C-alpha cells in the first residue's frame, strides 16, 4: 500500500479533486462538501467505540458473517458473533492482510485503479491506510452472506479514505452486503475505493445500502473485472444521504459473462445523488442488463450517467440499459445521460431514459375504488421500485429492504429496526 503513495499524490497534485465543470462530474457538485476543514486520522488514533454495542443487524434470518469498518479501520466482532469460515477463505483488515499475504494482495492491489484519471482515486491511494480484504478460493462458497457495516464516528468534522479488495477465484461464489451509516452529528466526507476480481465461472453478488445523515458526503468507487463465464449482480440502493457519488465500472474481460447492474434512489429535501456507471464489453458472447430508478421529492437534485461500451471484437454482445425517474415536485431536478458506444457490428443493444410524474389516470382509478390519495401515491411509488428490489437474491434482505423502502416513502424511519446509528 505504501509503494503507491508518492506516485498517487503526484497524480492528485496534477488532477485535484474533480469539479462539476469536468464532463464526467457535470452532475456532481462537491464544492460545499470539500470546503470543510476536515480532519484526517493519519496518526491512527483509536476511536472509542465498540460496534457490537451499537449495531445489531435486525434482518430476520440473514445469518451473515458480520464485520465492521469504523471510519477506515477494520474491526472484527466478538468471536461468538460469526460461524467459522470455510477453509481457505480470508476476511480481514486490508492493512494486516497486505503484510500477512503480500504476494496474494500484491497480485491484485491497484490493478484496476492505477490507470484511472480521477482525483478522488488518486487521493484515496495516497492517503488510505486500511479497509477490508475478502478472498474466496476456487470452488468455495461461504454458506452465509458477508456483511460489511461502514460506521462513521467522530466528534469533529472528518474525512475518511478506505480501500477494499475482493477476490473471487475460479468457480467460487460469494454474496456481499455493504451498509453505510453515520453515527455522530458532524460533517463526514468518505472516499471509498473497492476493487473486485471475479474469476472464471465464478458467481458474485454485491449489494450496497446507503442510509446516512444529511451532513455526509460520500464518494464510492466500485471497479469490477469479470473473467469468462462469470456471473455478477450489483445492486446499489440509496435510501437517505447528504451528497453522494457512486462510480461503478464493470469490465467483461472473458467470453460468455453475465452482468446485472441495478440501482435505486429515494431522494428528498436538499439531497444529491449521482450514479456514474460504465459497462465495458471487451469480449464476445456476453450479456449485460442495467436498470436504475429514482424518485425525487422536495428540492433534491440527482444525476445518472450510464455508459455501455462494446469493443470491436465483442461480437454477439447483448447489452441493455434503462433509467426511469419520477419527479414528485416541480422543484426537484433530474439529469440523465445514457450513452452507447458500439464498435462491433453483430450486437443487440439498447438504451433509454424517461423522466415523468405519477400517472394521473392510475391515481384516479385507485381513488375511484376508495383508496386515499396518499395511499394511492404510495402504492404507485412502491410498485415503481419493485423490479429493482426483486433483483435482490437474498430472501431475508429483500424482505427487509421492501419494508425500509415502504417506510421511507411514507416519510417514516428509513433505518433498520433496532439500529441506533441512523439517527
Buried (B, 14 or more C-beta within 10 A) or exposed (E): BEEBBEBBBEBBEEBEBBBEEEEBBBBBBBEEBBEBEBBEBEEEEEBEBEBEEBBEBEBEEBBBBBBBBBBBBBBBBEEEEBEEBEEEBBBBBBBEBBEEBEEBBEEBBBBBBBEBEBBBBBBBBBBBBBBBBBBBBBEBBBEBBBBBBBBBBBEEBBBBBBBBBBBBBBBBBBBBBBBBBBBBEBBBBBBBBBBBBBBBBBBBBBBBBBBBBBBBBBBBBBBBBBBBBBBBBBBBBBBBBBBBBBBBBBBBBBBBBBBBBBBBBBBBEEBBBBBBBBBBBBBBBBBBBBBBBBBBBEBBBBBBBBBBBBBEEBBBBBBBBBBBBBBBEEEBBBBBBBEBEBEBEEBEBEBEBEBEEBEEEBBEEBEEEEBEEEEBBBBBBBEBBEBBBEBBBBEBBBBBBBEBBBBBBBEEBBBBEEBEBBE
